[in-house]
């Protein structure tokens, strides 16, 4: 007896699941059999075959149309691409041409710059050689080896060529309107007269600038104080300028107008000394201020000086366009010859006297207080104001400040004698005033 496996009872859910699965399978099989039968029938049906061939033809036509459209679009794209490539090539060629032209232009500019630079260097070298030869000629002329004046110094500079010459500038080398003058200012290349603009400084001369103080400066600073300051400046300036040559005339303007203020005119014996002084003073400093020096175009001082200022009758005052000069201490560097000639002409018209009598009367005149000369040793202590830079040489000042003043004995005796006379006169006047006051007091008491 064979052994039989025992039956396994499945649950209901599992059994129903398997049953539904088998049912779905049988339905799919039936549908497949029906579909195969229908297809066989359609294959055998001529209408279906015609419809199928028509659909196939339409599909082929559609594919051909799509291929044609794609081919047309591709040709169009290729045409656009070719045009774009042509434009790009043209633009690239144009850019390359521009770059080449720019490079060529840069090369030309570089060559031109190098050419101009070389021409400039050659011109500067020629100018330097000419200037060096010009300086050598000047040095030879100053040293006396060369007799003739260099040609370049004979040339004058005109501010406005072709216009009328400014009369006041031609006479005094200064003009009220300065550079804005409508007339022509002629500056010579060389002359015997040097003009040092605003060389002498004093607060009294600057009262036109200091409007804050009004007109009180003329009362605070007397003419004697201004003359004393000028005498100190005169010794300093003459001591240094005389090193370059013989001074014929030394004129300083005492007007406070802007174009005349502190101008100093120095006339040398010859043009060689004037050129030596110009070369030695240009660029230097005096009292912390740079010296402004130039050659003057005036012919003589007779036309430049104000004749009325010598007699204190000039009505223009500081606004006079002619020079009102300071009195130089001593008899040096004064324009006595011109002054005597002017006085002689005036007196000749009035009194009709001879020139010889006028000279004799002028020679018998006693020297004034400002005619006292100080020895050169006294002048040495003030040379510290001269410097090559704006800073003052304080060491020289401190070292020389301990030196005593040295004055000529004759001059010293004259000064002492004059001061004694003044003191005696002052005592007499004081006694007279005291006695008169006492007499008045007595009268008032009796009243």
C-alpha positions as CSV (number, residue, x, y, z in Angstrom):
1,X,0.0,0.0,0.0
2,X,1.5,3.2,-1.2
3,X,1.9,6.1,1.0
4,X,-0.2,9.1,0.0
5,X,0.7,12.7,0.9
6,X,-1.7,14.3,3.0
7,X,-4.0,17.0,1.5
8,X,-3.0,20.5,2.2
9,X,-5.9,22.7,2.6
10,X,-5.3,26.4,1.3
11,X,-7.1,29.3,2.7
12,X,-10.0,30.9,0.8
13,X,-8.1,34.1,-0.1
14,X,-5.3,32.2,-1.8
15,X,-7.7,30.0,-3.6
16,X,-9.8,32.9,-4.9
17,X,-6.6,34.7,-6.1
18,X,-5.5,31.7,-8.1
19,X,-8.9,31.3,-9.5
20,X,-9.1,34.9,-10.8
21,X,-5.7,34.6,-12.3
22,X,-6.7,31.5,-14.3
23,X,-9.8,33.3,-15.4
24,X,-7.8,36.3,-16.7
25,X,-5.5,34.0,-18.6
26,X,-8.4,32.2,-20.3
27,X,-9.9,35.6,-21.4
28,X,-6.6,36.7,-22.9
29,X,-6.2,33.5,-24.8
30,X,-9.8,33.9,-26.2
31,X,-9.1,37.6,-27.2
32,X,-5.8,36.5,-29.0
33,X,-7.6,33.8,-30.9
34,X,-10.3,36.3,-32.0
35,X,-7.7,38.9,-33.0
36,X,-5.8,36.4,-35.1
37,X,-9.0,35.4,-36.8
38,X,-9.9,39.0,-37.6
39,X,-6.5,39.7,-39.0
40,X,-6.7,36.7,-41.2
41,X,-10.0,37.9,-42.4
42,X,-8.7,41.4,-43.0
43,X,-5.7,40.1,-44.9
44,X,-8.0,38.2,-47.2
45,X,-10.3,41.3,-47.6
46,X,-9.3,43.4,-50.8
47,X,-10.8,46.6,-49.4
48,X,-8.6,46.4,-46.4
49,X,-5.6,45.7,-48.5
50,X,-6.3,48.8,-50.7
51,X,-6.8,51.0,-47.6
52,X,-3.6,49.6,-46.2
53,X,-1.7,50.4,-49.4
54,X,-3.2,53.9,-49.4
55,X,-2.0,54.5,-45.9
56,X,1.4,53.3,-46.8
57,X,1.6,55.7,-49.7
58,X,0.5,58.6,-47.5
59,X,3.1,57.7,-45.0
60,X,5.8,57.6,-47.7
61,X,4.6,60.9,-49.1
62,X,4.7,62.4,-45.6
63,X,8.2,61.1,-45.1
64,X,9.3,62.5,-48.4
65,X,7.7,65.8,-47.6
66,X,9.5,65.9,-44.2
67,X,12.8,65.0,-45.9
68,X,12.3,67.7,-48.5
69,X,11.5,70.3,-45.8
70,X,14.5,69.2,-43.8
71,X,16.7,69.4,-46.9
72,X,15.3,72.9,-47.7
73,X,15.9,74.1,-44.1
74,X,19.3,72.5,-44.1
75,X,20.2,74.3,-47.4
76,X,18.9,77.6,-46.0
77,X,20.9,77.1,-42.8
78,X,24.0,76.3,-44.9
79,X,23.4,79.4,-47.0
80,X,23.1,81.5,-43.9
81,X,26.1,79.9,-42.5
82,X,28.1,80.6,-45.6
83,X,26.9,84.2,-45.6
84,X,27.8,84.5,-41.9
85,X,31.2,83.0,-42.6
86,X,31.7,85.4,-45.5
87,X,30.7,88.3,-43.3
88,X,32.9,87.1,-40.5
89,X,35.8,86.7,-43.0
90,X,35.2,90.2,-44.3
91,X,35.0,91.6,-40.8
92,X,38.1,89.7,-39.8
93,X,39.9,91.0,-42.9
94,X,38.7,94.5,-42.2
95,X,39.9,94.2,-38.5
96,X,43.2,92.8,-39.7
97,X,43.5,95.7,-42.2
98,X,42.7,98.2,-39.4
99,X,45.2,96.5,-37.1
100,X,47.8,96.5,-39.8
101,X,47.1,100.2,-40.5
102,X,47.2,101.0,-36.8
103,X,50.5,99.1,-36.5
104,X,51.8,100.9,-39.5
105,X,50.5,104.2,-38.1
106,X,52.2,103.4,-34.8
107,X,55.4,102.6,-36.5
108,X,55.1,105.9,-38.4
109,X,54.4,107.7,-35.2
110,X,57.2,106.1,-33.4
111,X,59.5,106.9,-36.3
112,X,58.2,110.5,-36.3
113,X,58.6,110.8,-32.6
114,X,62.1,109.4,-32.8
115,X,62.8,111.8,-35.6
116,X,61.3,114.8,-33.7
117,X,63.1,113.7,-30.6
118,X,66.4,113.5,-32.5
119,X,65.7,116.9,-34.1
120,X,64.9,118.3,-30.6
121,X,68.1,116.8,-29.2
122,X,70.1,118.1,-32.1
123,X,68.4,121.5,-31.7
124,X,69.0,121.5,-27.9
125,X,72.6,120.4,-28.5
126,X,73.1,123.2,-31.0
127,X,71.4,125.7,-28.7
128,X,73.6,124.5,-25.8
129,X,76.7,124.8,-27.9
130,X,75.5,128.3,-29.1
131,X,74.7,129.2,-25.5
132,X,78.0,127.9,-24.2
133,X,79.8,129.9,-26.9
134,X,77.6,132.8,-26.0
135,X,78.6,132.5,-22.3
136,X,82.2,132.1,-23.4
137,X,81.9,135.3,-25.4
138,X,80.3,137.0,-22.4
139,X,83.1,135.8,-20.1
140,X,85.7,137.0,-22.6
141,X,84.0,140.3,-22.8
142,X,83.7,140.6,-19.0
143,X,87.3,139.6,-18.5
144,X,88.5,142.2,-21.1
145,X,89.9,139.7,-23.6
146,X,87.1,140.5,-26.1
147,X,86.7,144.2,-27.0
148,X,83.4,144.1,-28.9
149,X,80.0,143.3,-27.3
150,X,78.5,139.9,-28.3
151,X,75.9,140.3,-31.0
152,X,73.2,138.7,-29.0
153,X,73.4,141.4,-26.3
154,X,72.8,144.1,-28.9
155,X,69.3,142.8,-29.6
156,X,66.4,144.4,-27.7
157,X,63.1,142.8,-26.7
158,X,59.8,144.5,-27.5
159,X,56.6,143.8,-25.6
160,X,54.2,144.8,-28.5
161,X,56.1,145.4,-31.7
162,X,54.6,147.8,-34.2
163,X,52.9,150.0,-31.6
164,X,53.9,153.4,-30.3
165,X,56.7,153.5,-27.8
166,X,55.6,154.1,-24.2
167,X,57.2,157.5,-23.3
168,X,57.4,157.0,-19.5
169,X,58.9,153.5,-19.9
170,X,61.5,154.9,-22.3
171,X,62.4,157.6,-19.7
172,X,62.2,155.6,-16.4
173,X,62.1,151.9,-17.5
174,X,58.9,151.5,-15.4
175,X,55.3,152.0,-16.3
176,X,52.2,152.5,-14.2
177,X,50.2,149.9,-16.3
178,X,53.2,147.5,-16.4
179,X,52.5,144.5,-18.7
180,X,48.9,145.6,-19.5
181,X,50.1,148.8,-21.1
182,X,48.8,149.3,-24.6
183,X,52.1,150.8,-25.8
184,X,55.4,149.1,-26.7
185,X,58.0,148.6,-24.0
186,X,61.5,148.1,-25.3
187,X,64.0,146.2,-23.1
188,X,67.6,146.5,-24.1
189,X,70.0,143.5,-24.2
190,X,72.7,145.4,-22.4
191,X,73.1,148.9,-20.9
192,X,75.3,150.8,-18.4
193,X,72.3,151.2,-16.1
194,X,70.9,148.3,-14.1
195,X,67.3,148.4,-12.6
196,X,66.7,146.5,-9.4
197,X,63.0,146.4,-8.9
198,X,61.7,146.9,-5.3
199,X,65.2,146.5,-4.0
200,X,64.7,148.8,-1.0
201,X,61.9,147.9,1.4
202,X,60.4,150.1,4.2
203,X,57.0,150.1,5.7
204,X,56.6,153.8,4.9
205,X,56.9,153.0,1.2
206,X,54.3,150.2,1.5
207,X,51.6,152.5,3.0
208,X,49.6,152.2,-0.3
209,X,49.3,148.5,0.2
210,X,48.6,148.5,3.9
211,X,45.2,150.2,3.8
212,X,44.4,148.8,7.2
213,X,46.5,151.6,8.8
214,X,45.2,154.3,6.6
215,X,47.3,157.5,6.3
216,X,48.7,157.2,9.9
217,X,52.1,155.7,8.7
218,X,53.3,159.1,7.5
219,X,52.9,160.4,11.0
220,X,54.3,157.3,12.8
221,X,57.4,157.2,10.6
222,X,59.1,160.5,9.9
223,X,61.2,161.4,6.9
224,X,64.3,161.2,9.1
225,X,63.7,157.6,10.0
226,X,63.1,156.7,6.4
227,X,66.3,158.5,5.4
228,X,68.2,156.7,8.1
229,X,66.9,153.3,7.0
230,X,67.9,154.2,3.4
231,X,71.4,155.1,4.4
232,X,71.9,151.8,6.1
233,X,70.5,150.1,3.0
234,X,72.8,152.3,0.8
235,X,76.0,151.1,2.6
236,X,74.9,147.5,2.3
237,X,74.1,147.7,-1.4
238,X,77.0,149.8,-2.5
239,X,79.5,147.6,-0.5
240,X,78.4,144.6,-2.5
241,X,77.7,146.2,-5.9
242,X,81.1,148.0,-6.0
243,X,82.8,144.6,-6.2
244,X,81.7,144.4,-9.8
245,X,82.9,147.7,-11.1
246,X,82.9,151.5,-10.6
247,X,79.5,153.0,-9.8
248,X,78.8,156.3,-11.5
249,X,75.3,156.9,-10.1
250,X,73.1,155.2,-7.5
251,X,69.5,156.3,-7.5
252,X,66.7,154.9,-5.3
253,X,63.1,155.9,-5.7
254,X,61.3,157.0,-2.6
255,X,57.7,156.9,-4.0
256,X,55.1,154.5,-2.6
257,X,53.4,153.8,-6.0
258,X,53.5,150.2,-7.1
259,X,55.7,150.7,-10.1
260,X,58.2,153.0,-8.4
261,X,58.4,151.6,-4.9
262,X,62.0,150.9,-3.8
263,X,63.4,150.8,-7.4
264,X,67.2,151.2,-7.5
265,X,69.0,152.4,-10.6
266,X,72.8,151.7,-10.7
267,X,74.8,153.3,-13.4
268,X,78.3,151.8,-14.0
269,X,81.2,153.4,-15.8
270,X,80.9,151.1,-18.7
271,X,78.7,148.3,-20.0
272,X,81.3,145.6,-19.1
273,X,81.0,146.4,-15.4
274,X,77.2,146.4,-15.7
275,X,77.2,143.0,-17.4
276,X,79.5,141.7,-14.7
277,X,77.1,143.0,-12.0
278,X,74.1,141.5,-13.8
279,X,75.7,138.1,-14.0
280,X,76.8,138.3,-10.3
281,X,73.5,139.5,-8.8
282,X,70.9,137.6,-10.8
283,X,69.4,134.8,-8.7
284,X,70.8,136.1,-5.4
285,X,68.9,137.1,-2.4
286,X,68.9,140.2,-0.2
287,X,67.2,140.4,3.2
288,X,65.4,137.1,2.4
289,X,63.9,138.3,-0.9
290,X,65.2,137.3,-4.4
291,X,66.6,140.2,-6.4
292,X,64.8,141.2,-9.6
293,X,67.4,142.7,-11.9
294,X,67.3,143.9,-15.5
295,X,69.0,146.3,-17.9
296,X,67.5,149.7,-18.1
297,X,66.7,151.4,-21.4
298,X,66.9,155.0,-20.2
299,X,69.5,157.2,-21.9
300,X,70.2,159.4,-18.8
301,X,68.8,160.4,-15.5
302,X,68.0,164.0,-16.6
303,X,64.8,162.8,-18.4
304,X,63.9,160.3,-15.6
305,X,64.2,162.4,-12.5
306,X,61.6,164.9,-11.4
307,X,63.1,168.3,-11.3
308,X,60.5,169.7,-9.0
309,X,61.2,167.0,-6.4
310,X,64.6,168.6,-5.8
311,X,62.9,171.8,-4.7
312,X,60.0,170.0,-2.9
313,X,57.4,171.6,-5.2
314,X,56.1,168.6,-7.0
315,X,52.3,168.5,-6.8
316,X,51.9,164.9,-7.9
317,X,53.7,163.3,-5.0
318,X,53.7,159.5,-5.0
319,X,51.6,159.5,-8.2
320,X,54.4,161.3,-10.2
321,X,55.6,159.2,-13.1
322,X,59.1,160.6,-12.8
323,X,61.6,159.5,-10.1
324,X,61.8,161.1,-6.7
325,X,65.2,160.0,-5.4
326,X,66.6,159.6,-1.9
327,X,69.6,161.7,-0.9
328,X,72.7,159.4,-0.9
329,X,74.9,159.8,2.2
330,X,78.2,161.5,1.3
331,X,79.1,162.9,-2.1
332,X,79.5,159.6,-3.8
333,X,77.1,158.2,-6.5
334,X,75.0,161.3,-6.6
335,X,73.7,163.1,-9.7
336,X,75.4,166.4,-8.8
337,X,76.3,167.2,-12.3
338,X,72.7,166.8,-13.6
339,X,71.3,168.6,-10.5
340,X,73.7,171.5,-10.9
341,X,72.9,171.7,-14.6
342,X,69.2,171.8,-13.9
343,X,69.7,174.5,-11.2
344,X,72.0,176.5,-13.4
345,X,69.4,176.5,-16.3
346,X,66.7,177.7,-13.9
347,X,68.8,180.4,-12.3
348,X,70.1,181.5,-15.7
349,X,66.6,182.2,-16.8
350,X,65.8,184.2,-13.6
351,X,69.0,185.9,-12.6
352,X,71.1,185.4,-15.7
353,X,74.2,184.4,-13.9
354,X,77.1,182.3,-15.2
355,X,77.7,178.6,-14.7
356,X,81.1,179.3,-13.0
357,X,79.5,181.4,-10.3
358,X,76.9,178.7,-9.6
359,X,79.6,176.0,-9.3
360,X,81.6,178.2,-6.9
361,X,78.6,178.9,-4.7
362,X,77.7,175.2,-4.6
363,X,81.3,174.3,-3.7
364,X,81.2,176.7,-0.7
365,X,78.1,175.0,0.8
366,X,78.6,173.2,4.0
367,X,77.9,169.4,4.1
368,X,74.6,168.3,5.6
369,X,74.2,165.7,8.3
370,X,73.4,163.0,5.7
371,X,76.7,163.7,3.9
372,X,78.7,161.9,6.6
373,X,80.6,158.9,5.2
374,X,81.1,155.8,7.3
375,X,84.3,153.8,6.9
376,X,84.3,150.6,5.0
377,X,85.0,148.6,8.1
378,X,81.7,149.6,9.5
379,X,80.0,148.5,6.3
380,X,81.5,145.0,6.7
381,X,79.2,144.2,9.6
382,X,76.1,144.5,7.5
383,X,77.0,142.3,4.6
384,X,75.1,139.4,6.1
385,X,71.9,140.5,4.3
386,X,73.4,139.3,1.0
387,X,73.0,135.6,0.5
388,X,72.6,132.9,-2.2
389,X,69.4,131.7,-0.7
390,X,66.4,133.3,1.0
391,X,67.7,132.4,4.5
392,X,69.8,135.0,6.2
393,X,73.3,134.2,7.3
394,X,72.8,134.5,11.1
395,X,76.3,133.2,11.9
396,X,78.0,136.1,10.0
397,X,75.7,138.5,11.8
398,X,76.5,137.1,15.3
399,X,80.2,137.0,14.6
400,X,80.4,140.5,13.3
401,X,78.0,142.1,15.8
402,X,80.8,142.2,18.4
403,X,83.1,144.3,16.2
404,X,83.3,148.0,17.3
405,X,82.3,150.7,14.8
406,X,85.3,152.5,13.2
407,X,84.7,156.1,12.0
408,X,87.1,158.6,10.6
409,X,88.4,161.1,13.2
410,X,87.6,164.1,11.2
411,X,84.1,163.0,10.6
412,X,83.7,162.1,14.3
413,X,85.0,165.5,15.4
414,X,82.5,167.2,13.0
415,X,79.6,165.2,14.4
416,X,80.6,165.9,18.0
417,X,81.0,169.6,17.2
418,X,77.6,169.8,15.5
419,X,75.9,167.9,18.3
420,X,77.4,170.3,20.9
421,X,76.1,173.3,19.0
422,X,72.7,171.7,18.9
423,X,72.7,170.9,22.6
424,X,73.7,174.5,23.5
425,X,71.0,176.0,21.2
426,X,68.4,173.6,22.8
427,X,69.5,174.7,26.4
428,X,69.2,178.4,25.5
429,X,65.7,177.9,24.0
430,X,64.6,175.9,27.1
431,X,65.8,178.7,29.4
432,X,64.0,181.3,27.3
433,X,60.8,179.2,27.5
434,X,61.0,178.8,31.3
435,X,61.6,182.5,31.9
436,X,58.6,183.4,29.6
437,X,56.4,180.9,31.5
438,X,57.4,182.4,34.9
439,X,56.7,185.9,33.7
440,X,53.2,184.8,32.5
441,X,52.5,183.1,35.8
442,X,53.3,186.3,37.7
443,X,51.0,188.4,35.5
444,X,48.2,185.9,36.1
445,X,48.6,186.1,39.8
446,X,48.4,189.9,39.7
447,X,45.2,189.7,37.7
